Amino acid sequence: MTQRVELATVMDRLAIDSLITEYAVTVDDGDWDAYQRLFTPDGRADYSSAGGIDASAAEVAGWLAGTMELFPMRQHLIVNRRLRFGTLDQDIDDIAQVQADYVNPMRFASGEEERGGGSEGKDGTTSSAPDFICGGRYAFTALRTQQGWRLRQVTVQEKWRQVEQRSRTRASG
């Protein structure tokens, strides 16, 4: 490989890494317009393994907007990214496949949590720990476009989830 090709590959890897990071941030921030802009015009997302839908990016953005109202606090992490470049219409490196694991802690919207506090433990202390945590693997397909790298397909494969049941009693004083 020439130095120029190696530099182009590094730049593509950084651009795709940034795209995946933007994906996580737009979901966590609830920026559904920005979420849609991350996709190609024919882009799709499949959340069916996590109880969601498999549809166009615009339809999924609408579904996420409603679903994520249940979770005002969310901060998912996308890690262990494995990237492979492929070919599209005989042009090398126009498509990329990324597999990445995720962990997604969230807090339900209810009572004390909606007002910015945490939930109270049995001893009367307040906790900011998440009520709901899930994890799994993403499969991203990214396509090089005139606007840069964009997502053509996102598939979520949820592998586990944990729902915390919290006590709502308060310590009397």
C-alpha positions in Angstrom: 0.0 0.0 0.0 1.2 3.5 -0.8 1.4 6.1 1.9 -1.5 8.0 0.1 -3.8 4.9 0.2 -2.9 4.3 3.8 -3.7 7.9 4.7 -7.1 7.7 2.8 -7.9 4.5 4.7 -7.2 6.1 8.1 -9.3 9.1 7.1 -12.2 6.9 6.1 -11.9 5.0 9.4 -12.0 8.2 11.4 -15.0 9.4 9.4 -16.9 6.2 10.0 -16.0 6.2 13.7 -17.3 9.8 13.9 -20.5 8.7 12.1 -21.1 5.9 14.6 -20.4 8.3 17.5 -22.9 10.8 16.0 -25.5 8.0 15.8 -25.2 7.3 19.5 -25.2 11.0 20.4 -28.3 11.8 18.3 -30.3 9.0 19.9 -29.2 9.9 23.4 -30.0 13.6 22.8 -33.2 12.9 21.0 -32.2 14.9 17.9 -34.3 13.0 15.4 -33.7 15.4 12.5 -29.9 14.9 12.9 -30.6 11.1 13.3 -32.3 11.1 9.9 -29.4 13.1 8.3 -27.0 10.3 9.2 -28.7 8.0 6.8 -28.7 7.7 3.0 -32.1 8.5 1.4 -32.9 4.8 1.3 -31.4 4.1 4.8 -33.2 1.8 7.1 -32.9 0.7 10.7 -34.0 -2.6 12.3 -34.8 -2.5 16.1 -37.1 -5.6 16.0 -34.8 -7.7 18.2 -35.3 -5.0 20.9 -39.1 -4.9 20.5 -39.0 -2.1 17.9 -39.6 -1.7 14.3 -37.7 -2.4 11.0 -38.4 0.6 8.7 -37.0 3.6 6.9 -34.8 6.0 8.9 -37.6 8.6 9.0 -40.2 6.0 10.3 -37.7 4.7 12.9 -36.9 8.3 14.0 -40.6 8.8 14.6 -40.9 5.6 16.5 -37.8 6.4 18.6 -39.1 9.9 19.4 -42.2 8.4 21.0 -40.4 5.5 22.7 -37.6 7.5 24.1 -40.0 9.8 25.9 -40.2 6.9 28.5 -36.4 7.4 29.1 -35.4 11.0 29.7 -31.9 9.8 30.8 -30.1 7.7 28.3 -26.4 7.3 27.5 -25.5 4.4 25.4 -21.9 3.5 24.6 -20.8 1.8 21.4 -17.6 -0.1 21.8 -15.4 -2.9 20.3 -15.9 -1.5 16.8 -14.8 -3.8 14.0 -14.7 -2.3 10.5 -14.3 -3.9 7.1 -14.3 -2.1 3.8 -16.0 -3.7 0.8 -16.9 -3.0 -2.8 -19.9 -1.5 -4.4 -20.4 -1.5 -8.1 -16.7 -2.5 -8.6 -15.4 0.6 -6.8 -13.2 -0.3 -3.9 -13.9 1.0 -0.4 -17.3 2.6 -1.2 -19.0 0.5 1.5 -18.1 -0.3 5.0 -19.5 -2.9 7.5 -19.1 -2.2 11.2 -20.0 -4.5 14.0 -20.0 -2.9 17.4 -21.2 -3.9 20.9 -23.3 -1.5 22.9 -24.4 -1.0 26.5 -27.3 1.3 27.1 -28.3 2.5 30.6 -31.5 4.5 30.8 -33.8 5.9 33.5 -37.6 5.7 33.3 -39.6 8.9 33.4 -41.8 8.8 36.5 -42.3 10.7 39.7 -39.0 11.9 41.2 -36.9 11.1 38.1 -39.0 13.5 36.0 -38.2 16.4 38.4 -34.5 15.8 38.0 -33.9 13.8 41.1 -33.1 10.1 41.5 -35.1 7.4 43.0 -34.9 6.8 46.8 -33.5 3.7 48.2 -34.8 1.8 51.3 -32.5 3.9 53.5 -34.0 7.2 52.2 -30.9 8.0 50.0 -31.3 9.1 46.4 -29.8 7.0 43.6 -29.1 8.2 40.1 -28.5 4.6 38.9 -30.4 3.6 35.7 -33.7 1.7 35.9 -33.1 -0.2 32.7 -29.9 -1.4 31.0 -29.6 -3.4 27.8 -26.7 -4.5 25.7 -26.1 -6.2 22.4 -24.5 -5.7 19.0 -25.0 -3.3 16.2 -24.4 -4.1 12.6 -23.9 -0.9 10.6 -23.6 -0.6 6.8 -22.1 2.7 5.8 -21.9 4.0 2.2 -19.7 6.7 0.8 -21.8 9.5 -0.6 -21.2 13.0 -2.0 -22.0 14.3 1.6 -19.5 11.9 3.2 -20.1 8.5 4.8 -23.8 7.8 5.6 -25.6 4.9 7.1 -27.5 2.6 4.7 -28.5 0.0 7.3 -28.5 -0.2 11.1 -29.5 -3.5 12.7 -29.7 -3.8 16.5 -29.3 -7.3 18.0 -30.2 -7.0 21.6 -28.6 -9.7 23.7 -29.7 -8.9 27.2 -31.6 -6.5 29.3 -32.0 -5.8 33.0 -34.9 -3.8 34.6 -34.3 -2.6 38.1 -37.4 -2.6 40.4 -37.0 0.3 42.9 -38.8 0.8 46.1 -40.8 4.0 46.3 -41.1 4.3 50.0 -39.6 7.3 51.8 -37.9 7.3 55.1 -39.9 9.0 57.8 -38.2 11.6 60.0 
